[in-house]
Amino acid sequence: MQIRNLFNEDDAVSPVIGVILMVAITVILAAVIASFVLGLGDTAGETQPTVTWNIEYDEINTDQWNSSSAREIEDYSTTVVSDWDSGGKVPTSSSGNNGILTFTVESSGEGIGPDDLYLRGDGLITDDTDPSITDEIEISALETRSNFSASQGFSVAVAGNYSVDLVWDTGDDSATLDSDTGPDA
């Protein structure tokens, strides 16, 4: 066996290995790109906002929001989202109580927008010509700020027996950020 013949006979092995490696690299690269294009690479989802809220209930006990107590409602420094001009009868709890529930950001990193925030529960009063109880209020549908940072917030009308969760819900991910119950709950 001559050494010179050994080198001449192995010429075909090197191109075959090269082609196999190139095909394997191409398939792996295509799979990685396809997973990100189809959204499979982003399985972590959005992260829950790290915001601390302060919730405060102020009893108003009125059956007409356009009465003298409405002036008290307008004195709130946060955005009041439930103020009726039509004078519709305002729902109350079984004891006749109702009031304003104020949500204020105590601390936050970058702030939080209203787009994915909801109030869900019992005793929420709708902003309507004929006010009624509802189980959900979408914060982005209210006339609020585009972003809440420290000491900013919003207020809603509630019956005295409310039980409310402040929920962050993107459609894919959700979390309850805070909860509160009324004095009559």
C-alpha positions as a Markdown table, in Angstrom:
| # | Residue | x | y | z |
|---|---|---|---|---|
| 1 | Met | 0.0 | 0.0 | 0.0 |
| 2 | Gln | 1.4 | 3.3 | -1.1 |
| 3 | Ile | 0.8 | 6.4 | 1.0 |
| 4 | Arg | 0.4 | 8.5 | -2.2 |
| 5 | Asn | -2.6 | 6.4 | -3.3 |
| 6 | Leu | -4.2 | 6.9 | 0.2 |
| 7 | Phe | -4.4 | 10.6 | -0.3 |
| 8 | Asn | -5.8 | 10.4 | -3.8 |
| 9 | Glu | -8.6 | 7.9 | -2.8 |
| 10 | Asp | -10.0 | 10.1 | 0.1 |
| 11 | Asp | -10.9 | 13.1 | -2.0 |
| 12 | Ala | -14.6 | 12.3 | -2.1 |
| 13 | Val | -15.1 | 12.1 | 1.7 |
| 14 | Ser | -14.4 | 15.8 | 2.4 |
| 15 | Pro | -17.0 | 17.3 | 0.0 |
| 16 | Val | -19.8 | 14.9 | 1.3 |
| 17 | Ile | -19.1 | 15.8 | 4.9 |
| 18 | Gly | -19.1 | 19.5 | 3.9 |
| 19 | Val | -22.5 | 19.2 | 2.2 |
| 20 | Ile | -24.0 | 17.4 | 5.1 |
| 21 | Leu | -22.8 | 20.0 | 7.6 |
| 22 | Met | -24.1 | 22.9 | 5.4 |
| 23 | Val | -27.5 | 21.3 | 5.1 |
| 24 | Ala | -27.7 | 20.7 | 8.9 |
| 25 | Ile | -26.7 | 24.3 | 9.6 |
| 26 | Thr | -29.3 | 25.6 | 7.1 |
| 27 | Val | -32.1 | 23.5 | 8.6 |
| 28 | Ile | -31.3 | 24.6 | 12.2 |
| 29 | Leu | -31.1 | 28.2 | 11.2 |
| 30 | Ala | -34.4 | 28.0 | 9.3 |
| 31 | Ala | -36.1 | 26.4 | 12.3 |
| 32 | Val | -34.8 | 29.2 | 14.7 |
| 33 | Ile | -36.0 | 31.9 | 12.3 |
| 34 | Ala | -39.4 | 30.3 | 11.8 |
| 35 | Ser | -40.0 | 29.9 | 15.5 |
| 36 | Phe | -39.5 | 33.7 | 16.0 |
| 37 | Val | -41.6 | 34.6 | 12.9 |
| 38 | Leu | -44.4 | 32.4 | 14.1 |
| 39 | Gly | -44.2 | 33.8 | 17.6 |
| 40 | Leu | -43.0 | 30.5 | 19.2 |
| 41 | Gly | -39.8 | 32.1 | 20.4 |
| 42 | Asp | -41.6 | 34.6 | 22.6 |
| 43 | Thr | -43.2 | 32.2 | 25.1 |
| 44 | Ala | -42.4 | 34.3 | 28.2 |
| 45 | Gly | -45.3 | 36.8 | 27.5 |
| 46 | Glu | -45.6 | 40.2 | 29.0 |
| 47 | Thr | -44.5 | 40.8 | 32.6 |
| 48 | Gln | -47.0 | 42.0 | 35.2 |
| 49 | Pro | -46.6 | 45.7 | 36.1 |
| 50 | Thr | -44.8 | 46.3 | 39.4 |
| 51 | Val | -47.1 | 49.1 | 40.7 |
| 52 | Thr | -48.2 | 49.6 | 44.3 |
| 53 | Trp | -51.7 | 51.0 | 44.6 |
| 54 | Asn | -53.5 | 52.9 | 47.4 |
| 55 | Ile | -57.3 | 52.3 | 47.5 |
| 56 | Glu | -59.5 | 54.7 | 49.5 |
| 57 | Tyr | -63.3 | 54.7 | 49.9 |
| 58 | Asp | -65.1 | 57.9 | 50.7 |
| 59 | Glu | -68.8 | 57.6 | 51.6 |
| 60 | Ile | -71.1 | 60.0 | 49.7 |
| 61 | Asn | -74.5 | 58.5 | 50.3 |
| 62 | Thr | -76.5 | 60.3 | 47.7 |
| 63 | Asp | -79.2 | 59.3 | 45.3 |
| 64 | Gln | -78.6 | 62.2 | 42.8 |
| 65 | Trp | -75.1 | 63.0 | 41.6 |
| 66 | Asn | -76.1 | 66.4 | 40.6 |
| 67 | Ser | -77.0 | 67.4 | 44.1 |
| 68 | Ser | -74.7 | 69.2 | 46.5 |
| 69 | Ser | -72.7 | 66.1 | 47.1 |
| 70 | Ala | -71.6 | 66.2 | 43.5 |
| 71 | Arg | -69.5 | 69.3 | 44.3 |
| 72 | Glu | -67.6 | 67.1 | 46.8 |
| 73 | Ile | -67.0 | 64.6 | 44.0 |
| 74 | Glu | -65.5 | 67.3 | 41.8 |
| 75 | Asp | -63.0 | 68.3 | 44.5 |
| 76 | Tyr | -61.0 | 65.1 | 44.1 |
| 77 | Ser | -57.6 | 65.7 | 42.6 |
| 78 | Thr | -57.6 | 62.5 | 40.6 |
| 79 | Thr | -59.6 | 61.9 | 37.5 |
| 80 | Val | -63.2 | 61.2 | 38.5 |
| 81 | Val | -64.8 | 58.9 | 36.0 |
| 82 | Ser | -68.3 | 58.6 | 37.4 |
| 83 | Asp | -70.0 | 62.0 | 37.4 |
| 84 | Trp | -73.6 | 62.2 | 36.2 |
| 85 | Asp | -75.1 | 65.4 | 34.9 |
| 86 | Ser | -78.4 | 63.9 | 34.1 |
| 87 | Gly | -79.5 | 63.3 | 37.7 |
| 88 | Gly | -80.3 | 59.6 | 37.3 |
| 89 | Lys | -80.9 | 57.7 | 40.5 |
| 90 | Val | -77.6 | 56.3 | 41.8 |
| 91 | Pro | -77.6 | 52.7 | 43.0 |
| 92 | Thr | -76.8 | 52.0 | 46.7 |
| 93 | Ser | -76.1 | 49.0 | 48.8 |
| 94 | Ser | -78.8 | 47.4 | 50.9 |
| 95 | Ser | -78.0 | 49.9 | 53.7 |
| 96 | Gly | -78.4 | 52.8 | 51.3 |
| 97 | Asn | -74.6 | 53.6 | 51.1 |
| 98 | Asn | -72.6 | 54.6 | 48.1 |
| 99 | Gly | -69.4 | 56.5 | 47.5 |
| 100 | Ile | -66.3 | 57.1 | 45.6 |
| 101 | Leu | -63.5 | 54.6 | 45.4 |
| 102 | Thr | -60.1 | 56.3 | 44.6 |
| 103 | Phe | -57.1 | 54.3 | 43.2 |
| 104 | Thr | -53.8 | 56.1 | 43.5 |
| 105 | Val | -50.4 | 54.9 | 42.5 |
| 106 | Glu | -48.1 | 54.8 | 45.5 |
| 107 | Ser | -44.9 | 53.8 | 43.7 |
| 108 | Ser | -44.0 | 52.5 | 40.2 |
| 109 | Gly | -40.9 | 52.2 | 38.1 |
| 110 | Glu | -42.0 | 53.5 | 34.7 |
| 111 | Gly | -45.7 | 54.1 | 35.5 |
| 112 | Ile | -48.6 | 52.1 | 34.1 |
| 113 | Gly | -51.0 | 52.9 | 31.2 |
| 114 | Pro | -54.7 | 52.3 | 31.4 |
| 115 | Asp | -54.8 | 50.1 | 28.3 |
| 116 | Asp | -54.8 | 46.7 | 30.0 |
| 117 | Leu | -56.4 | 47.7 | 33.4 |
| 118 | Tyr | -59.9 | 46.6 | 34.4 |
| 119 | Leu | -62.0 | 46.9 | 37.6 |
| 120 | Arg | -63.9 | 43.7 | 38.0 |
| 121 | Gly | -66.3 | 42.7 | 40.8 |
| 122 | Asp | -69.5 | 43.7 | 42.4 |
| 123 | Gly | -71.0 | 47.1 | 43.2 |
| 124 | Leu | -69.3 | 49.2 | 40.5 |
| 125 | Ile | -71.6 | 52.0 | 39.3 |
| 126 | Thr | -71.6 | 52.8 | 35.6 |
| 127 | Asp | -71.2 | 56.3 | 34.2 |
| 128 | Asp | -74.6 | 56.4 | 32.4 |
| 129 | Thr | -77.7 | 58.6 | 32.1 |
| 130 | Asp | -79.4 | 55.9 | 34.1 |
| 131 | Pro | -76.7 | 54.7 | 36.5 |
| 132 | Ser | -76.6 | 51.0 | 37.3 |
| 133 | Ile | -74.5 | 48.3 | 38.8 |
| 134 | Thr | -71.9 | 46.6 | 36.5 |
| 135 | Asp | -69.3 | 43.9 | 37.1 |
| 136 | Glu | -66.5 | 45.4 | 34.9 |
| 137 | Ile | -65.2 | 48.8 | 34.0 |
| 138 | Glu | -62.4 | 49.1 | 31.4 |
| 139 | Ile | -60.0 | 51.8 | 32.6 |
| 140 | Ser | -58.9 | 52.8 | 29.1 |
| 141 | Ala | -62.5 | 53.6 | 28.1 |
| 142 | Leu | -62.6 | 56.2 | 30.9 |
| 143 | Glu | -61.3 | 59.8 | 30.6 |
| 144 | Thr | -58.1 | 59.2 | 32.4 |
| 145 | Arg | -54.4 | 59.9 | 32.0 |
| 146 | Ser | -52.4 | 58.1 | 29.3 |
| 147 | Asn | -50.0 | 56.9 | 32.0 |
| 148 | Phe | -50.3 | 56.7 | 35.8 |
| 149 | Ser | -47.1 | 57.4 | 37.9 |
| 150 | Ala | -46.7 | 58.1 | 41.6 |
| 151 | Ser | -49.5 | 60.1 | 43.3 |
| 152 | Gln | -51.7 | 59.8 | 40.2 |
| 153 | Gly | -54.9 | 57.8 | 39.8 |
| 154 | Phe | -58.6 | 57.6 | 39.1 |
| 155 | Ser | -61.9 | 57.4 | 41.0 |
| 156 | Val | -65.1 | 55.5 | 40.3 |
| 157 | Ala | -68.5 | 55.4 | 41.9 |
| 158 | Val | -69.4 | 52.3 | 43.9 |
| 159 | Ala | -72.2 | 51.0 | 46.1 |
| 160 | Gly | -71.3 | 50.5 | 49.7 |
| 161 | Asn | -71.2 | 46.7 | 49.4 |
| 162 | Tyr | -68.6 | 46.7 | 46.6 |
| 163 | Ser | -66.0 | 44.0 | 46.2 |
| 164 | Val | -63.5 | 45.0 | 43.5 |
| 165 | Asp | -60.3 | 43.7 | 41.9 |
| 166 | Leu | -58.0 | 45.9 | 39.9 |
| 167 | Val | -56.9 | 43.5 | 37.1 |
| 168 | Trp | -54.1 | 43.7 | 34.6 |
| 169 | Asp | -55.2 | 41.7 | 31.5 |
| 170 | Thr | -53.5 | 41.7 | 28.1 |
| 171 | Gly | -55.6 | 38.9 | 26.7 |
| 172 | Asp | -52.7 | 36.4 | 27.0 |
| 173 | Asp | -51.6 | 37.2 | 30.5 |
| 174 | Ser | -53.5 | 38.5 | 33.5 |
| 175 | Ala | -52.9 | 39.3 | 37.2 |
| 176 | Thr | -54.9 | 40.9 | 40.1 |
| 177 | Leu | -52.9 | 44.0 | 41.1 |
| 178 | Asp | -55.0 | 44.9 | 44.1 |
| 179 | Ser | -58.4 | 44.2 | 45.8 |
| 180 | Asp | -60.8 | 46.0 | 48.1 |
| 181 | Thr | -64.2 | 45.5 | 49.7 |
| 182 | Gly | -66.7 | 48.1 | 50.9 |
| 183 | Pro | -67.9 | 48.7 | 54.4 |
| 184 | Asp | -71.2 | 46.9 | 53.7 |
| 185 | Ala | -69.7 | 43.9 | 51.9 |
